[in-house]
Amino acid sequence: MRTVVIGESLVDLVWRAGAATIRPLPGGSPANVAIGLRRLGRPVTLVTCWSDDPPGALVGERLAAAGIDVARVPGASGRTTVALAYVDDATGAATYEFLAVWDPVRIPVADDAVLLHTGSLAAVVQPGAARVLAACREVHGRPGRAVAVDLNVRPAVLPDRAAYRAAVERIARVADVVKASDEDLAWLWPGLGPSDAARALLARGPRLVVLTRGADGATGFLPDAEVSVPAPRVRVADTIGAGDAFQSALLDGLWTGDEVRVPAAPDELETVLRQAVRAGALATTRPGADPPTRAELDAAG
């Protein structure tokens, strides 16, 4: 029984404010989540694509070093996605621009996929997004299985807010767990506060919506309850991959033995959220996408 993660692998060209050079770092939200799960000791398969170009070579080397099972599928364009990440030295926050492509010709879903995770570019960039949606439908609603989505909104790849919101609502209908940041929801629903937007998203069909608030922690929304937890105070190097580390720990918390269970009670949800915020905080203490190991996460508990 394993988690299957579907989505992009890419290279972040990290440009710190005032720097004269750019540092290429392989990443991609779904790839980061898969590596985070592997470091937490969870069986995971990453379904992704990249090209045989210089950025793709970095992607391949990173995934091989991580030791995760990778189902590399061909992409129609033969290109690897590249992101330009501008990092503010004062806050460590990153903003992104993309040379984006997400065009897997097929997306296999293994029979032992108990938990399917996707999101970020993979959920909105066509033609791959349509295949991702079909994979989610294949798993959603099957007994003992669950679909999780991290919105990780990137307006640079789809500036049309209405089109982006429609894509989010489509995938939310076939998801059991949806995670979004306050910035994600503020962009998608500018007329709503983050909590109201999270409740509106919950009404689309997920059993749990998780709202992250950066240094202010996270809130989980159940149909009949809300649970908030604070984030640990840490010295921030940068925020690249912090949300992905949070997501890995969130997914890890859904496992009970060989089964996946979406928290339905506030106390269960609080336990999962506290683990997730610890993982996200730890990831911010080092540059780039570098999620914690199980030993690091346990030591911080």
C-alpha positions as CSV (number, residue, x, y, z in Angstrom):
1,M,0.0,0.0,0.0
2,R,1.5,3.3,-1.0
3,T,1.0,7.0,-1.8
4,V,1.1,7.9,-5.4
5,V,2.2,11.5,-6.1
6,I,1.4,12.9,-9.6
7,G,2.8,16.1,-10.9
8,E,5.7,18.2,-12.1
9,S,9.4,18.0,-11.5
10,L,11.2,21.2,-12.4
11,V,14.3,23.3,-11.8
12,D,14.1,26.5,-9.7
13,L,16.5,29.2,-10.8
14,V,16.9,30.9,-7.4
15,W,17.8,34.5,-7.6
16,R,18.4,36.2,-4.2
17,A,17.9,39.9,-4.0
18,G,21.1,41.8,-4.8
19,A,22.9,38.6,-6.0
20,A,24.9,38.6,-9.2
21,T,24.4,34.9,-9.9
22,I,21.5,32.5,-10.1
23,R,21.5,29.1,-8.5
24,P,19.7,26.2,-10.2
25,L,17.9,23.9,-7.7
26,P,15.8,20.9,-8.8
27,G,12.3,21.0,-7.3
28,G,8.7,21.0,-8.2
29,S,5.9,20.9,-5.5
30,P,4.8,17.3,-6.2
31,A,8.4,16.1,-6.5
32,N,9.2,17.8,-3.2
33,V,6.2,16.1,-1.5
34,A,7.2,12.7,-2.7
35,I,10.8,13.2,-1.4
36,G,9.3,14.4,1.9
37,L,7.2,11.3,2.2
38,R,10.3,9.1,1.4
39,R,12.2,10.9,4.2
40,L,9.4,10.1,6.6
41,G,9.6,6.4,5.7
42,R,6.5,6.1,3.6
43,P,6.3,4.0,0.4
44,V,5.7,6.5,-2.4
45,T,5.7,6.5,-6.2
46,L,6.2,9.8,-8.1
47,V,4.5,9.9,-11.5
48,T,6.2,12.7,-13.4
49,C,7.9,13.8,-16.6
50,W,11.0,15.7,-17.6
51,S,13.2,16.0,-20.7
52,D,16.7,15.0,-21.6
53,D,17.9,18.6,-21.4
54,P,20.3,20.3,-18.8
55,P,17.4,21.1,-16.4
56,G,16.1,17.5,-16.8
57,A,19.5,16.1,-15.9
58,L,19.4,17.9,-12.6
59,V,15.9,16.6,-11.9
60,G,16.9,13.0,-12.7
61,E,20.0,13.2,-10.5
62,R,18.0,14.6,-7.5
63,L,15.2,12.0,-7.8
64,A,17.8,9.2,-8.1
65,A,19.6,10.4,-5.0
66,A,16.4,10.6,-3.1
67,G,15.8,6.9,-3.6
68,I,12.1,7.2,-4.4
69,D,10.2,5.0,-6.9
70,V,9.7,7.1,-10.0
71,A,7.3,6.4,-12.9
72,R,8.8,8.7,-15.5
73,V,6.2,9.1,-18.3
74,P,7.0,10.8,-21.6
75,G,6.0,14.4,-22.2
76,A,4.6,15.5,-25.5
77,S,6.8,18.6,-25.8
78,G,10.1,17.2,-24.7
79,R,10.8,20.1,-22.4
80,T,11.5,20.4,-18.7
81,T,9.7,23.1,-16.7
82,V,11.9,25.9,-15.3
83,A,10.9,28.4,-12.6
84,L,12.6,31.6,-11.8
85,A,12.4,32.1,-8.0
86,Y,13.1,35.6,-6.6
87,V,14.0,35.4,-2.9
88,D,13.7,38.4,-0.6
89,D,16.6,38.3,1.8
90,A,14.7,40.2,4.5
91,T,11.9,37.7,4.8
92,G,13.1,34.6,2.9
93,A,9.8,34.7,0.9
94,A,10.0,33.6,-2.8
95,T,8.0,34.7,-5.8
96,Y,7.9,32.8,-9.0
97,E,7.8,33.1,-12.8
98,F,7.5,29.9,-14.9
99,L,8.5,28.5,-18.3
100,A,5.9,25.9,-17.7
101,V,5.0,22.7,-19.4
102,W,3.0,19.8,-18.1
103,D,2.0,17.4,-20.9
104,P,2.4,13.8,-19.8
105,V,1.0,11.6,-22.6
106,R,-0.5,9.2,-19.9
107,I,-0.8,9.0,-16.1
108,P,-0.7,5.4,-14.7
109,V,-2.2,4.8,-11.3
110,A,-1.0,1.6,-9.6
111,D,-3.5,-0.8,-8.1
112,D,-1.8,-0.4,-4.6
113,A,-2.3,3.4,-4.6
114,V,-4.3,3.9,-1.4
115,L,-3.5,7.7,-1.2
116,L,-3.2,9.9,-4.3
117,H,-1.7,13.3,-4.0
118,T,-1.4,16.1,-6.7
119,G,-1.7,19.8,-7.1
120,S,0.3,22.9,-8.0
121,L,1.0,23.2,-11.8
122,A,-0.2,19.7,-12.5
123,A,-3.8,20.6,-11.5
124,V,-4.2,23.6,-13.8
125,V,-1.7,23.4,-16.7
126,Q,-3.1,21.7,-19.7
127,P,-3.1,19.2,-21.3
128,G,-1.8,17.4,-18.3
129,A,-4.4,18.8,-15.9
130,A,-7.2,16.9,-17.6
131,R,-5.3,13.6,-17.2
132,V,-4.6,14.4,-13.5
133,L,-8.3,15.0,-13.0
134,A,-9.1,11.6,-14.6
135,A,-6.6,9.9,-12.3
136,C,-8.2,11.6,-9.2
137,R,-11.7,10.4,-10.3
138,E,-10.3,6.8,-10.6
139,V,-9.2,6.8,-7.0
140,H,-11.9,9.1,-5.4
141,G,-14.8,7.3,-3.7
142,R,-13.2,3.9,-3.6
143,P,-13.4,2.3,-0.1
144,G,-10.3,2.9,2.0
145,R,-8.7,5.3,-0.5
146,A,-8.3,9.0,-0.6
147,V,-7.3,11.9,-2.8
148,A,-5.3,14.9,-1.5
149,V,-4.7,18.1,-3.4
150,D,-2.3,21.0,-2.6
151,L,-3.5,24.0,-4.6
152,N,-0.2,25.8,-4.4
153,V,-1.6,28.6,-6.6
154,R,0.8,30.0,-9.2
155,P,-1.0,32.8,-11.1
156,A,2.0,33.1,-13.5
157,V,1.0,29.9,-15.2
158,L,-2.7,30.8,-15.5
159,P,-3.4,34.5,-15.0
160,D,-7.1,34.2,-15.8
161,R,-8.5,34.1,-12.3
162,A,-11.9,32.8,-13.3
163,A,-10.3,29.9,-15.3
164,Y,-7.9,29.1,-12.4
165,R,-10.8,29.1,-9.9
166,A,-12.8,26.8,-12.2
167,A,-9.9,24.3,-12.4
168,V,-9.6,24.4,-8.6
169,E,-13.3,23.7,-8.1
170,R,-13.2,20.8,-10.6
171,I,-10.4,19.0,-8.8
172,A,-11.9,19.9,-5.3
173,R,-15.0,17.9,-6.2
174,V,-12.9,14.7,-6.6
175,A,-10.7,15.3,-3.5
176,D,-11.0,14.2,0.1
177,V,-8.4,16.6,1.5
178,V,-7.5,20.1,0.0
179,K,-4.7,22.3,1.3
180,A,-4.3,25.9,0.5
181,S,-2.4,28.9,1.8
182,D,-4.0,32.2,2.8
183,E,-2.3,33.7,-0.2
184,D,-3.7,31.0,-2.5
185,L,-7.3,31.7,-1.3
186,A,-6.9,35.5,-1.3
187,W,-6.0,35.4,-5.0
188,L,-8.7,32.9,-6.0
189,W,-11.5,34.5,-4.0
190,P,-10.4,38.2,-3.4
191,G,-13.8,39.1,-2.1
192,L,-13.6,36.6,0.8
193,G,-11.4,36.3,3.9
194,P,-9.2,33.2,4.0
195,S,-11.5,31.3,6.4
196,D,-14.6,32.1,4.5
197,A,-12.9,31.0,1.3
198,A,-11.8,27.7,3.0
199,R,-15.4,27.0,4.0
200,A,-16.5,27.7,0.5
201,L,-14.0,25.3,-0.8
202,L,-15.1,22.7,1.8
203,A,-18.7,23.0,0.4
204,R,-17.4,21.8,-3.0
205,G,-17.0,18.3,-1.6
206,P,-13.7,17.6,0.3
207,R,-13.9,16.1,3.8
208,L,-11.1,18.3,5.1
209,V,-9.7,21.7,4.0
210,V,-6.4,22.8,5.5
211,L,-5.5,26.5,5.5
212,T,-1.9,27.4,6.1
213,R,-1.0,30.9,7.4
214,G,2.8,30.9,7.2
215,A,4.3,31.9,10.6
216,D,0.8,32.0,12.1
217,G,0.3,28.3,11.8
218,A,-2.6,26.4,10.2
219,T,-6.3,25.8,10.5
220,G,-8.2,22.6,9.5
221,F,-11.8,22.9,8.5
222,L,-14.2,19.9,9.0
223,P,-17.9,20.0,8.1
224,D,-18.7,20.6,11.8
225,A,-15.5,21.8,13.4
226,E,-12.4,24.0,13.0
227,V,-9.0,23.4,14.5
228,S,-6.1,25.9,14.6
229,V,-2.5,25.3,15.7
230,P,0.4,27.7,15.9
231,A,3.7,27.4,14.0
232,P,7.0,27.0,15.8
233,R,9.2,30.1,15.8
234,V,12.4,29.5,13.8
235,R,15.1,31.4,12.0
236,V,14.1,31.5,8.3
237,A,16.6,30.8,5.5
238,D,13.9,30.9,2.8
239,T,10.4,29.6,2.3
240,I,11.1,27.4,-0.8
241,G,9.5,24.0,-0.3
242,A,8.1,24.8,3.2
243,G,4.5,24.2,2.0
244,D,5.6,20.9,0.4
245,A,7.2,19.7,3.6
246,F,4.0,20.6,5.4
247,Q,2.0,18.6,2.9
248,S,4.3,15.6,3.2
249,A,3.8,15.5,7.0
250,L,0.1,16.1,6.6
251,L,-0.2,13.1,4.2
252,D,2.0,11.0,6.6
253,G,-0.5,11.8,9.3
254,L,-3.4,10.3,7.3
255,W,-1.8,6.8,7.5
256,T,-2.9,4.4,10.2
257,G,-1.0,1.2,9.7
258,D,-1.7,0.2,6.1
259,E,-4.9,2.3,5.9
260,V,-5.6,5.9,5.1
261,R,-8.0,7.8,7.3
262,V,-9.1,11.4,6.9
263,P,-9.4,12.9,10.4
264,A,-13.1,13.4,11.3
265,A,-12.7,14.5,15.0
266,P,-11.0,17.7,16.2
267,D,-8.4,15.9,18.4
268,E,-7.3,13.7,15.6
269,L,-7.0,16.7,13.3
270,E,-5.0,18.7,15.8
271,T,-2.4,15.9,16.1
272,V,-2.0,15.8,12.3
273,L,-1.8,19.6,12.0
274,R,0.9,19.9,14.7
275,Q,3.1,17.5,12.9
276,A,2.6,19.3,9.6
277,V,3.5,22.8,11.0
278,R,6.6,21.4,12.6
279,A,7.7,20.0,9.2
280,G,7.0,23.2,7.4
281,A,8.9,25.2,10.0
282,L,11.9,22.9,9.8
283,A,12.0,23.3,6.0
284,T,12.3,27.0,6.3
285,T,15.5,26.8,8.3
286,R,17.6,25.7,5.4
287,P,17.7,26.9,1.8
288,G,15.8,25.3,-1.0
289,A,13.4,22.4,-0.9
290,D,14.8,20.3,1.9
291,P,12.1,18.5,3.9
292,P,12.9,16.9,7.3
293,T,13.5,13.3,8.0
294,R,11.5,11.2,10.4
295,A,14.2,11.6,13.0
296,E,14.3,15.4,12.6
297,L,10.6,15.7,12.8
298,D,10.3,13.5,15.9
299,A,13.1,15.4,17.6
300,A,11.3,18.7,17.0
301,G,8.1,17.4,18.6
